[in-house]
Amino acid sequence: MPQRKTQPQRASAPGRRRELLSLAAEVFAAHGYDATTVRRIADEAGMLAGSLYYHFDSKESMLDEILSTFLDELWEGYDTVLAAGLGPRETIEALVTESFREIDRHRAAVAIYQKESRQLAAQPRFRYLTVSQERFERAWLGTLERGVADGCFRADLDVRLAYRFVRDTVWVAASWYRPGGGHTPEEIARQYLSMVLDGIAVRA
């Protein structure tokens, strides 16, 4: 992922900084980036807008840190899976599980990414979103193609259509998933994988 230039920033307590970023992510996800002002974020945090600038130089910097943190963690998990030498089905299972874990850790960031990434990627500061999306597509398509070649996925599988189906149905979970709910990310991933890989109909 390309390096990004950041503005000099005054030091602030790491815990408070994380708290403000988490709150800002929820506000961005709920109201949209363009409609969210620094004042709105500050109001949600119970502080003056000027005080927020002690921690961040702009709302753009806040969004950048929210998205880059999410993607850095996502790729740390994905790269571990892709380097593990697993079979195609096991790789898909591990990638799906890792995706649901990321939704659990960064639900608001995922929601922002889903809604805003295409528009943001046109800006130089957020060009890394396009780079990440291209890596994501190569990883999933490559695994599906390998599965067809190895005979563990159907020979007539349209791998690009399958990729889009898996991608969209996994990440849309950010719209309804809430951390601490009745199912862990791993339990949701198991149910999802059972439906995707084995179907929902009883076989004769």
Protein Blocks (a to p, Z undefined) as FASTA:
>chain_A
ZZddddddddddfklmmmmmmmmmmmmmmnojklpcfklmmmmnopafklmmmmpgbfkl
mmmmmmmmmmmmmmmmmmmmmmnopafklmmmmmmmmmmmmmmmmmmmmmmmmmmmmmmm
mpmklmmmmmmmmmmmmmmmmmmmmmmmnopacfklcfklmmmmmmmmmmmmmmmgcghi
abdfklmmmmmmmmmmnojbdcZZ
